[in-house]
Amino acid sequence: MTVSIRFTLDGREGEAAPDESIWQAARRLGTEIPHLCYRPEPGYRADGNCRACMVEIEGE
């Protein structure tokens, strides 16, 4: 059984798989998060050094 993660993004409800990043889920839902070092390729892991893709999490 796959458990999905429920979240709200810009006032819209969404779901993501446990192995899906916030960036991937947002893009799938039609929200573009700026990025410089991420590529949607298998095995690629962004470093996050430029911080262009930072998002705010309420309550954090």
N, CA, C and O atoms as a Tripos MOL2 file, in Angstrom:
@<TRIPOS>MOLECULE
protein
  240   239    60     0     0
PROTEIN
NO_CHARGES

@<TRIPOS>ATOM
      1 N           0.8500   -1.1810    0.0000 N.3       1 MET1
      2 CA          0.0000    0.0000    0.0000 C.3       1 MET1
      3 C           0.8930    1.2410    0.0000 C.2       1 MET1
      4 O           1.7350    1.4100    0.8820 O.2       1 MET1
      5 N           0.7020    2.0930   -0.9840 N.am      2 THR2
      6 CA          1.4700    3.3230   -1.0760 C.3       2 THR2
      7 C           0.7420    4.4350   -0.3340 C.2       2 THR2
      8 O          -0.4380    4.6880   -0.5810 O.2       2 THR2
      9 N           1.4320    5.0780    0.5510 N.am      3 VAL3
     10 CA          0.8620    6.1830    1.3130 C.3       3 VAL3
     11 C           1.2340    7.4790    0.6030 C.2       3 VAL3
     12 O           2.3990    7.7050    0.2750 O.2       3 VAL3
     13 N           0.2400    8.3250    0.3680 N.am      4 SER4
     14 CA          0.5440    9.6200   -0.2400 C.3       4 SER4
     15 C           0.5960   10.6880    0.8470 C.2       4 SER4
     16 O           0.0220   10.5390    1.9260 O.2       4 SER4
     17 N           1.2930   11.7520    0.5310 N.am      5 ILE5
     18 CA          1.4470   12.8700    1.4530 C.3       5 ILE5
     19 C           0.5470   13.9940    0.9720 C.2       5 ILE5
     20 O           0.6800   14.4580   -0.1610 O.2       5 ILE5
     21 N          -0.3620   14.4290    1.8180 N.am      6 ARG6
     22 CA         -1.2850   15.5140    1.4620 C.3       6 ARG6
     23 C          -0.6890   16.8410    1.8970 C.2       6 ARG6
     24 O          -0.0750   16.9450    2.9590 O.2       6 ARG6
     25 N          -0.8790   17.8600    1.0550 N.am      7 PHE7
     26 CA         -0.3540   19.1790    1.3680 C.3       7 PHE7
     27 C          -1.1940   20.2380    0.6730 C.2       7 PHE7
     28 O          -2.0050   19.9300   -0.2010 O.2       7 PHE7
     29 N          -0.9920   21.4900    1.0700 N.am      8 THR8
     30 CA         -1.6390   22.6270    0.4260 C.3       8 THR8
     31 C          -0.5480   23.4930   -0.1720 C.2       8 THR8
     32 O           0.4070   23.8640    0.5110 O.2       8 THR8
     33 N          -0.6940   23.8150   -1.4540 N.am      9 LEU9
     34 CA          0.2880   24.6140   -2.1700 C.3       9 LEU9
     35 C          -0.4260   25.7980   -2.7970 C.2       9 LEU9
     36 O          -1.2620   25.6250   -3.6840 O.2       9 LEU9
     37 N          -0.1040   26.9860   -2.3450 N.am     10 ASP10
     38 CA         -0.7600   28.2030   -2.8430 C.3      10 ASP10
     39 C          -2.2800   28.0930   -2.7650 C.2      10 ASP10
     40 O          -2.9880   28.5070   -3.6830 O.2      10 ASP10
     41 N          -2.7780   27.5290   -1.6540 N.am     11 GLY11
     42 CA         -4.2110   27.4340   -1.4220 C.3      11 GLY11
     43 C          -4.8930   26.2640   -2.1020 C.2      11 GLY11
     44 O          -6.1100   26.1200   -1.9830 O.2      11 GLY11
     45 N          -4.1570   25.4260   -2.8080 N.am     12 ARG12
     46 CA         -4.7390   24.2640   -3.4900 C.3      12 ARG12
     47 C          -4.2720   22.9790   -2.8240 C.2      12 ARG12
     48 O          -3.1040   22.8400   -2.4630 O.2      12 ARG12
     49 N          -5.2080   22.0360   -2.6660 N.am     13 GLU13
     50 CA         -4.8830   20.7370   -2.0900 C.3      13 GLU13
     51 C          -4.0960   19.9160   -3.0980 C.2      13 GLU13
     52 O          -4.3530   19.9780   -4.3000 O.2      13 GLU13
     53 N          -3.1360   19.1480   -2.6020 N.am     14 GLY14
     54 CA         -2.3590   18.2820   -3.4720 C.3      14 GLY14
     55 C          -1.8950   17.0460   -2.7360 C.2      14 GLY14
     56 O          -1.9810   16.9680   -1.5100 O.2      14 GLY14
     57 N          -1.4010   16.0780   -3.4930 N.am     15 GLU15
     58 CA         -0.8470   14.8600   -2.9220 C.3      15 GLU15
     59 C           0.4750   14.5620   -3.6040 C.2      15 GLU15
     60 O           0.6680   14.8830   -4.7770 O.2      15 GLU15
     61 N           1.3780   13.9510   -2.8670 N.am     16 ALA16
     62 CA          2.6790   13.5660   -3.4110 C.3      16 ALA16
     63 C           3.0340   12.1740   -2.9070 C.2      16 ALA16
     64 O           2.6220   11.7630   -1.8230 O.2      16 ALA16
     65 N           3.7980   11.4700   -3.7060 N.am     17 ALA17
     66 CA          4.3190   10.1650   -3.2930 C.3      17 ALA17
     67 C           5.4630   10.4020   -2.3100 C.2      17 ALA17
     68 O           6.1000   11.4540   -2.3590 O.2      17 ALA17
     69 N           5.7370    9.4530   -1.4240 N.am     18 PRO18
     70 CA          6.8180    9.6310   -0.4500 C.3      18 PRO18
     71 C           8.1830    9.9080   -1.0770 C.2      18 PRO18
     72 O           9.0210   10.5660   -0.4610 O.2      18 PRO18
     73 N           8.4170    9.4160   -2.2910 N.am     19 ASP19
     74 CA          9.7130    9.6250   -2.9450 C.3      19 ASP19
     75 C           9.7170   10.8170   -3.8970 C.2      19 ASP19
     76 O          10.6910   11.0310   -4.6200 O.2      19 ASP19
     77 N           8.6310   11.5960   -3.9030 N.am     20 GLU20
     78 CA          8.5030   12.7530   -4.7920 C.3      20 GLU20
     79 C           8.8970   14.0250   -4.0410 C.2      20 GLU20
     80 O           8.4830   14.2240   -2.8990 O.2      20 GLU20
     81 N           9.6910   14.8780   -4.6730 N.am     21 SER21
     82 CA         10.1040   16.1300   -4.0240 C.3      21 SER21
     83 C           8.9830   17.1690   -4.1030 C.2      21 SER21
     84 O           8.0430   17.0210   -4.8850 O.2      21 SER21
     85 N           9.0910   18.2100   -3.2960 N.am     22 ILE22
     86 CA          8.1310   19.3120   -3.3620 C.3      22 ILE22
     87 C           8.1540   19.9210   -4.7540 C.2      22 ILE22
     88 O           7.1050   20.2520   -5.3060 O.2      22 ILE22
     89 N           9.3450   20.0700   -5.3260 N.am     23 TRP23
     90 CA          9.4870   20.6410   -6.6670 C.3      23 TRP23
     91 C           8.7550   19.7880   -7.7000 C.2      23 TRP23
     92 O           8.0450   20.3230   -8.5510 O.2      23 TRP23
     93 N           8.9210   18.4700   -7.6330 N.am     24 GLN24
     94 CA          8.2740   17.5720   -8.5860 C.3      24 GLN24
     95 C           6.7560   17.6110   -8.4360 C.2      24 GLN24
     96 O           6.0380   17.6620   -9.4340 O.2      24 GLN24
     97 N           6.2680   17.5880   -7.2120 N.am     25 ALA25
     98 CA          4.8250   17.6250   -6.9780 C.3      25 ALA25
     99 C           4.2350   18.9480   -7.4500 C.2      25 ALA25
    100 O           3.1730   18.9620   -8.0730 O.2      25 ALA25
    101 N           4.9030   20.0480   -7.1640 N.am     26 ALA26
    102 CA          4.4190   21.3640   -7.5890 C.3      26 ALA26
    103 C           4.3420   21.4370   -9.1100 C.2      26 ALA26
    104 O           3.3500   21.9150   -9.6600 O.2      26 ALA26
    105 N           5.3660   20.9710   -9.7770 N.am     27 ARG27
    106 CA          5.3840   21.0040  -11.2450 C.3      27 ARG27
    107 C           4.2480   20.1560  -11.8170 C.2      27 ARG27
    108 O           3.5660   20.5760  -12.7520 O.2      27 ARG27
    109 N           4.0480   18.9730  -11.2610 N.am     28 ARG28
    110 CA          2.9710   18.0980  -11.7140 C.3      28 ARG28
    111 C           1.6110   18.7680  -11.5410 C.2      28 ARG28
    112 O           0.7000   18.5480  -12.3380 O.2      28 ARG28
    113 N           1.4750   19.5890  -10.4940 N.am     29 LEU29
    114 CA          0.2150   20.2820  -10.2210 C.3      29 LEU29
    115 C           0.0980   21.6170  -10.9560 C.2      29 LEU29
    116 O          -0.8950   22.3270  -10.7950 O.2      29 LEU29
    117 N           1.1070   21.9640  -11.7640 N.am     30 GLY30
    118 CA          1.0350   23.1770  -12.5760 C.3      30 GLY30
    119 C           1.6370   24.4150  -11.9430 C.2      30 GLY30
    120 O           1.4320   25.5180  -12.4500 O.2      30 GLY30
    121 N           2.3740   24.2710  -10.8500 N.am     31 THR31
    122 CA          3.0300   25.4060  -10.2040 C.3      31 THR31
    123 C           4.5260   25.3250  -10.4640 C.2      31 THR31
    124 O           5.1680   24.3350  -10.1130 O.2      31 THR31
    125 N           5.0760   26.3510  -11.0710 N.am     32 GLU32
    126 CA          6.5100   26.3830  -11.3410 C.3      32 GLU32
    127 C           7.2520   27.0020  -10.1600 C.2      32 GLU32
    128 O           6.9220   28.1060   -9.7270 O.2      32 GLU32
    129 N           8.2340   26.3060   -9.6490 N.am     33 ILE33
    130 CA          9.1300   26.8220   -8.6210 C.3      33 ILE33
    131 C          10.4530   27.0960   -9.3250 C.2      33 ILE33
    132 O          11.0110   26.1900   -9.9450 O.2      33 ILE33
    133 N          10.9700   28.3170   -9.2470 N.am     34 PRO34
    134 CA         12.2330   28.6280   -9.9270 C.3      34 PRO34
    135 C          13.3320   27.6500   -9.4940 C.2      34 PRO34
    136 O          13.3730   27.2060   -8.3460 O.2      34 PRO34
    137 N          14.2090   27.3310  -10.4300 N.am     35 HIS35
    138 CA         15.2950   26.4040  -10.1200 C.3      35 HIS35
    139 C          16.4620   26.6230  -11.0760 C.2      35 HIS35
    140 O          16.2740   27.0480  -12.2160 O.2      35 HIS35
    141 N          17.6420   26.3340  -10.6090 N.am     36 LEU36
    142 CA         18.8440   26.4210  -11.4400 C.3      36 LEU36
    143 C          19.5780   25.0870  -11.4940 C.2      36 LEU36
    144 O          20.1090   24.7230  -12.5430 O.2      36 LEU36
    145 N          19.6180   24.3610  -10.3990 N.am     37 CYS37
    146 CA         20.4680   23.1690  -10.3360 C.3      37 CYS37
    147 C          19.6960   21.8580  -10.4010 C.2      37 CYS37
    148 O          20.2930   20.8040  -10.1810 O.2      37 CYS37
    149 N          18.4090   21.8710  -10.6900 N.am     38 TYR38
    150 CA         17.6330   20.6280  -10.7340 C.3      38 TYR38
    151 C          17.3480   20.2280  -12.1730 C.2      38 TYR38
    152 O          17.0120   21.0700  -13.0060 O.2      38 TYR38
    153 N          17.4820   18.9530  -12.4570 N.am     39 ARG39
    154 CA         17.0910   18.3940  -13.7510 C.3      39 ARG39
    155 C          16.2310   17.1710  -13.4880 C.2      39 ARG39
    156 O          16.6030   16.3180  -12.6820 O.2      39 ARG39
    157 N          15.0910   17.0710  -14.1520 N.am     40 PRO40
    158 CA         14.2230   15.9000  -13.9420 C.3      40 PRO40
    159 C          14.7400   14.6720  -14.6920 C.2      40 PRO40
    160 O          14.0910   14.1880  -15.6190 O.2      40 PRO40
    161 N          15.9030   14.1750  -14.2910 N.am     41 GLU41
    162 CA         16.5050   12.9980  -14.9070 C.3      41 GLU41
    163 C          16.6670   11.9170  -13.8420 C.2      41 GLU41
    164 O          16.9280   12.2290  -12.6800 O.2      41 GLU41
    165 N          16.5170   10.6500  -14.2250 N.am     42 PRO42
    166 CA         16.6780    9.5610  -13.2520 C.3      42 PRO42
    167 C          18.0490    9.5990  -12.5770 C.2      42 PRO42
    168 O          19.0750    9.7270  -13.2440 O.2      42 PRO42
    169 N          18.0530    9.4900  -11.2760 N.am     43 GLY43
    170 CA         19.2940    9.4550  -10.5170 C.3      43 GLY43
    171 C          19.9260   10.8070  -10.2440 C.2      43 GLY43
    172 O          20.9160   10.8850   -9.5160 O.2      43 GLY43
    173 N          19.3750   11.8820  -10.8140 N.am     44 TYR44
    174 CA         19.9500   13.2070  -10.6000 C.3      44 TYR44
    175 C          19.4650   13.7590   -9.2730 C.2      44 TYR44
    176 O          18.2740   13.6890   -8.9710 O.2      44 TYR44
    177 N          20.3630   14.3020   -8.4850 N.am     45 ARG45
    178 CA         20.0070   14.8880   -7.1920 C.3      45 ARG45
    179 C          20.5320   16.3180   -7.1420 C.2      45 ARG45
    180 O          21.7340   16.5550   -7.2670 O.2      45 ARG45
    181 N          19.6340   17.2480   -6.9630 N.am     46 ALA46
    182 CA         20.0270   18.6630   -6.8830 C.3      46 ALA46
    183 C          20.7590   18.9310   -5.5740 C.2      46 ALA46
    184 O          20.4400   18.3370   -4.5440 O.2      46 ALA46
    185 N          21.7300   19.8180   -5.6180 N.am     47 ASP47
    186 CA         22.4790   20.1840   -4.4170 C.3      47 ASP47
    187 C          21.7490   21.2160   -3.5720 C.2      47 ASP47
    188 O          21.8690   21.2060   -2.3470 O.2      47 ASP47
    189 N          20.9960   22.1060   -4.2080 N.am     48 GLY48
    190 CA         20.2980   23.1540   -3.4820 C.3      48 GLY48
    191 C          21.1970   24.2950   -3.0560 C.2      48 GLY48
    192 O          20.8150   25.1050   -2.2110 O.2      48 GLY48
    193 N          22.3820   24.3670   -3.6290 N.am     49 ASN49
    194 CA         23.3350   25.4080   -3.2430 C.3      49 ASN49
    195 C          22.8840   26.8100   -3.6170 C.2      49 ASN49
    196 O          23.1470   27.7530   -2.8700 O.2      49 ASN49
    197 N          22.2180   26.9730   -4.7420 N.am     50 CYS50
    198 CA         21.8420   28.3110   -5.1970 C.3      50 CYS50
    199 C          20.6080   28.8360   -4.4430 C.2      50 CYS50
    200 O          20.3870   30.0450   -4.3770 O.2      50 CYS50
    201 N          19.8200   27.9320   -3.8840 N.am     51 ARG51
    202 CA         18.6160   28.2530   -3.1130 C.3      51 ARG51
    203 C          17.5400   28.9890   -3.9010 C.2      51 ARG51
    204 O          16.6660   29.6240   -3.3110 O.2      51 ARG51
    205 N          17.5970   28.9100   -5.2240 N.am     52 ALA52
    206 CA         16.5660   29.5300   -6.0610 C.3      52 ALA52
    207 C          15.2200   28.8360   -5.8670 C.2      52 ALA52
    208 O          14.1720   29.4450   -6.0820 O.2      52 ALA52
    209 N          15.2410   27.5710   -5.4660 N.am     53 CYS53
    210 CA         14.0060   26.7930   -5.3550 C.3      53 CYS53
    211 C          13.4470   26.7490   -3.9320 C.2      53 CYS53
    212 O          12.5630   25.9410   -3.6480 O.2      53 CYS53
    213 N          13.9330   27.5820   -3.0550 N.am     54 MET54
    214 CA         13.4570   27.5600   -1.6710 C.3      54 MET54
    215 C          11.9720   27.8920   -1.5920 C.2      54 MET54
    216 O          11.4810   28.7700   -2.3010 O.2      54 MET54
    217 N          11.2750   27.1870   -0.7310 N.am     55 VAL55
    218 CA          9.8580   27.4400   -0.4910 C.3      55 VAL55
    219 C           9.6580   27.6790    1.0000 C.2      55 VAL55
    220 O          10.4860   27.2820    1.8200 O.2      55 VAL55
    221 N           8.5610   28.3240    1.3390 N.am     56 GLU56
    222 CA          8.2390   28.5820    2.7420 C.3      56 GLU56
    223 C           7.2350   27.5410    3.2110 C.2      56 GLU56
    224 O           6.2620   27.2520    2.5150 O.2      56 GLU56
    225 N           7.4690   26.9830    4.3820 N.am     57 ILE57
    226 CA          6.5540   26.0180    4.9660 C.3      57 ILE57
    227 C           5.9390   26.6640    6.1940 C.2      57 ILE57
    228 O           6.6420   26.9920    7.1500 O.2      57 ILE57
    229 N           4.6050   26.8480    6.1660 N.am     58 GLU58
    230 CA          3.9300   27.4900    7.2950 C.3      58 GLU58
    231 C           4.1490   26.6840    8.5650 C.2      58 GLU58
    232 O           4.0490   25.4570    8.5530 O.2      58 GLU58
    233 N           4.4430   27.3630    9.6440 N.am     59 GLY59
    234 CA          4.6400   26.7130   10.9260 C.3      59 GLY59
    235 C           6.0540   26.2140   11.1560 C.2      59 GLY59
    236 O           6.3530   25.6710   12.2190 O.2      59 GLY59
    237 N           6.9200   26.3890   10.1830 N.am     60 GLU60
    238 CA          8.3160   25.9370   10.3230 C.3      60 GLU60
    239 C           9.2140   27.1020   10.6220 C.2      60 GLU60
    240 O          10.4230   26.9260   10.7740 O.2      60 GLU60
@<TRIPOS>BOND
     1     1     2 1
     2     2     3 1
     3     3     4 2
     4     3     5 am
     5     5     6 1
     6     6     7 1
     7     7     8 2
     8     7     9 am
     9     9    10 1
    10    10    11 1
    11    11    12 2
    12    11    13 am
    13    13    14 1
    14    14    15 1
    15    15    16 2
    16    15    17 am
    17    17    18 1
    18    18    19 1
    19    19    20 2
    20    19    21 am
    21    21    22 1
    22    22    23 1
    23    23    24 2
    24    23    25 am
    25    25    26 1
    26    26    27 1
    27    27    28 2
    28    27    29 am
    29    29    30 1
    30    30    31 1
    31    31    32 2
    32    31    33 am
    33    33    34 1
    34    34    35 1
    35    35    36 2
    36    35    37 am
    37    37    38 1
    38    38    39 1
    39    39    40 2
    40    39    41 am
    41    41    42 1
    42    42    43 1
    43    43    44 2
    44    43    45 am
    45    45    46 1
    46    46    47 1
    47    47    48 2
    48    47    49 am
    49    49    50 1
    50    50    51 1
    51    51    52 2
    52    51    53 am
    53    53    54 1
    54    54    55 1
    55    55    56 2
    56    55    57 am
    57    57    58 1
    58    58    59 1
    59    59    60 2
    60    59    61 am
    61    61    62 1
    62    62    63 1
    63    63    64 2
    64    63    65 am
    65    65    66 1
    66    66    67 1
    67    67    68 2
    68    67    69 am
    69    69    70 1
    70    70    71 1
    71    71    72 2
    72    71    73 am
    73    73    74 1
    74    74    75 1
    75    75    76 2
    76    75    77 am
    77    77    78 1
    78    78    79 1
    79    79    80 2
    80    79    81 am
    81    81    82 1
    82    82    83 1
    83    83    84 2
    84    83    85 am
    85    85    86 1
    86    86    87 1
    87    87    88 2
    88    87    89 am
    89    89    90 1
    90    90    91 1
    91    91    92 2
    92    91    93 am
    93    93    94 1
    94    94    95 1
    95    95    96 2
    96    95    97 am
    97    97    98 1
    98    98    99 1
    99    99   100 2
   100    99   101 am
   101   101   102 1
   102   102   103 1
   103   103   104 2
   104   103   105 am
   105   105   106 1
   106   106   107 1
   107   107   108 2
   108   107   109 am
   109   109   110 1
   110   110   111 1
   111   111   112 2
   112   111   113 am
   113   113   114 1
   114   114   115 1
   115   115   116 2
   116   115   117 am
   117   117   118 1
   118   118   119 1
   119   119   120 2
   120   119   121 am
   121   121   122 1
   122   122   123 1
   123   123   124 2
   124   123   125 am
   125   125   126 1
   126   126   127 1
   127   127   128 2
   128   127   129 am
   129   129   130 1
   130   130   131 1
   131   131   132 2
   132   131   133 am
   133   133   134 1
   134   134   135 1
   135   135   136 2
   136   135   137 am
   137   137   138 1
   138   138   139 1
   139   139   140 2
   140   139   141 am
   141   141   142 1
   142   142   143 1
   143   143   144 2
   144   143   145 am
   145   145   146 1
   146   146   147 1
   147   147   148 2
   148   147   149 am
   149   149   150 1
   150   150   151 1
   151   151   152 2
   152   151   153 am
   153   153   154 1
   154   154   155 1
   155   155   156 2
   156   155   157 am
   157   157   158 1
   158   158   159 1
   159   159   160 2
   160   159   161 am
   161   161   162 1
   162   162   163 1
   163   163   164 2
   164   163   165 am
   165   165   166 1
   166   166   167 1
   167   167   168 2
   168   167   169 am
   169   169   170 1
   170   170   171 1
   171   171   172 2
   172   171   173 am
   173   173   174 1
   174   174   175 1
   175   175   176 2
   176   175   177 am
   177   177   178 1
   178   178   179 1
   179   179   180 2
   180   179   181 am
   181   181   182 1
   182   182   183 1
   183   183   184 2
   184   183   185 am
   185   185   186 1
   186   186   187 1
   187   187   188 2
   188   187   189 am
   189   189   190 1
   190   190   191 1
   191   191   192 2
   192   191   193 am
   193   193   194 1
   194   194   195 1
   195   195   196 2
   196   195   197 am
   197   197   198 1
   198   198   199 1
   199   199   200 2
   200   199   201 am
   201   201   202 1
   202   202   203 1
   203   203   204 2
   204   203   205 am
   205   205   206 1
   206   206   207 1
   207   207   208 2
   208   207   209 am
   209   209   210 1
   210   210   211 1
   211   211   212 2
   212   211   213 am
   213   213   214 1
   214   214   215 1
   215   215   216 2
   216   215   217 am
   217   217   218 1
   218   218   219 1
   219   219   220 2
   220   219   221 am
   221   221   222 1
   222   222   223 1
   223   223   224 2
   224   223   225 am
   225   225   226 1
   226   226   227 1
   227   227   228 2
   228   227   229 am
   229   229   230 1
   230   230   231 1
   231   231   232 2
   232   231   233 am
   233   233   234 1
   234   234   235 1
   235   235   236 2
   236   235   237 am
   237   237   238 1
   238   238   239 1
   239   239   240 2
@<TRIPOS>SUBSTRUCTURE
     1 MET1         2 RESIDUE 1 A MET
     2 THR2         6 RESIDUE 1 A THR
     3 VAL3        10 RESIDUE 1 A VAL
     4 SER4        14 RESIDUE 1 A SER
     5 ILE5        18 RESIDUE 1 A ILE
     6 ARG6        22 RESIDUE 1 A ARG
     7 PHE7        26 RESIDUE 1 A PHE
     8 THR8        30 RESIDUE 1 A THR
     9 LEU9        34 RESIDUE 1 A LEU
    10 ASP10       38 RESIDUE 1 A ASP
    11 GLY11       42 RESIDUE 1 A GLY
    12 ARG12       46 RESIDUE 1 A ARG
    13 GLU13       50 RESIDUE 1 A GLU
    14 GLY14       54 RESIDUE 1 A GLY
    15 GLU15       58 RESIDUE 1 A GLU
    16 ALA16       62 RESIDUE 1 A ALA
    17 ALA17       66 RESIDUE 1 A ALA
    18 PRO18       70 RESIDUE 1 A PRO
    19 ASP19       74 RESIDUE 1 A ASP
    20 GLU20       78 RESIDUE 1 A GLU
    21 SER21       82 RESIDUE 1 A SER
    22 ILE22       86 RESIDUE 1 A ILE
    23 TRP23       90 RESIDUE 1 A TRP
    24 GLN24       94 RESIDUE 1 A GLN
    25 ALA25       98 RESIDUE 1 A ALA
    26 ALA26      102 RESIDUE 1 A ALA
    27 ARG27      106 RESIDUE 1 A ARG
    28 ARG28      110 RESIDUE 1 A ARG
    29 LEU29      114 RESIDUE 1 A LEU
    30 GLY30      118 RESIDUE 1 A GLY
    31 THR31      122 RESIDUE 1 A THR
    32 GLU32      126 RESIDUE 1 A GLU
    33 ILE33      130 RESIDUE 1 A ILE
    34 PRO34      134 RESIDUE 1 A PRO
    35 HIS35      138 RESIDUE 1 A HIS
    36 LEU36      142 RESIDUE 1 A LEU
    37 CYS37      146 RESIDUE 1 A CYS
    38 TYR38      150 RESIDUE 1 A TYR
    39 ARG39      154 RESIDUE 1 A ARG
    40 PRO40      158 RESIDUE 1 A PRO
    41 GLU41      162 RESIDUE 1 A GLU
    42 PRO42      166 RESIDUE 1 A PRO
    43 GLY43      170 RESIDUE 1 A GLY
    44 TYR44      174 RESIDUE 1 A TYR
    45 ARG45      178 RESIDUE 1 A ARG
    46 ALA46      182 RESIDUE 1 A ALA
    47 ASP47      186 RESIDUE 1 A ASP
    48 GLY48      190 RESIDUE 1 A GLY
    49 ASN49      194 RESIDUE 1 A ASN
    50 CYS50      198 RESIDUE 1 A CYS
    51 ARG51      202 RESIDUE 1 A ARG
    52 ALA52      206 RESIDUE 1 A ALA
    53 CYS53      210 RESIDUE 1 A CYS
    54 MET54      214 RESIDUE 1 A MET
    55 VAL55      218 RESIDUE 1 A VAL
    56 GLU56      222 RESIDUE 1 A GLU
    57 ILE57      226 RESIDUE 1 A ILE
    58 GLU58      230 RESIDUE 1 A GLU
    59 GLY59      234 RESIDUE 1 A GLY
    60 GLU60      238 RESIDUE 1 A GLU
